[in-house]
Amino acid sequence: MLVKYFEKNRILLNFEAADFNQALKKMLLVSSEKKHSEIIKMIMERESLMSTALGKGVALPRAVIENKGKTEIIIAISQKGINLKSFDLFPVKIIILYLFSKKDDYSSILAQTLQFLNDDSLRAELLNSKTSDEIIAAIKDWEEE
């Protein structure tokens, strides 16, 4: 279950950023990780191979962190959207940043995320959520269906 990785203080509503780099910097401010520039470098290297802006207003940037105890997931919801050059050219409104621990099955975590983000009504519910609790509840409800 994905919700076990969610923490209210790592869900950023009314998020705004000028570009992807600024979005990552702002998202990492709520992380327990301290080496922000190294993490951003890892993510940008991965982005140069293939964009994590998947279309439908969603981006899933990620990094696997050496010696990380527990995977962190940071969610940012932007009403205005951020131009991340997704293949469908839509601005990204939902960014889910993964800071993976090698101890976790990160391919499974990503697969579960892709499943729930493929649900148009759930994406809309996330975008309309007013609190972190609403976001967590919406995803939990989806998982329990």
Residue, then its C-alpha position, 0 to 999 in steps of 0.5 A: m500500500l502506497v499510503k504508508y509512505f505518505e506524510k502530511n508534511r510532505i504533501l504540498l498544495n497550491f504549489e508553484a515553481a518557475d521550472f523543474n529545477q525550482a520545483l525539485k528544490k522546493m519539494l526537497l525542503v520537506s525531505s529528511e535528506k540533506k544532500h539536495s544538490e546531489i539528489i537534483k543532479m541524479i534526477m536531472e541525469r535521469e531526466s536527460l535519458m527520458s522525461t518523467a513528465l508522463g502526460k496527463g499533467v503528471a510527473l514522477p521524478r525519482a532517485v535511489i538514495e544510498n543508505k536511505g532507511k525508508t522511501e520518502i514520497i513528496i507530492a506537489i499539487s499545482q493548480k497553474g501547472i509547471n512546464l516540464k516539456s511532457f510529450d503531450l505538452f500539457p503543464v504538469k499539475i501533479i508531481i510525485l517525487y520519490l526518494f527511494s530506499k534500496k530496501d523497498d521494491y521501488s518498481s512496485i511502488l512506481a507501478q502502483t502509482l501509475q495505476f492510480l494516476n491513470d484513473d481520471s477521476l482520482r487525478a481530478e480528486l487530487l487536484n481538487s483536494k484542499t488538504s493533505d488529509e483529503i489527498i491521503a484519503a482519496i488514494k487510500d480509498w482507491e487502494e481499498e477498492 
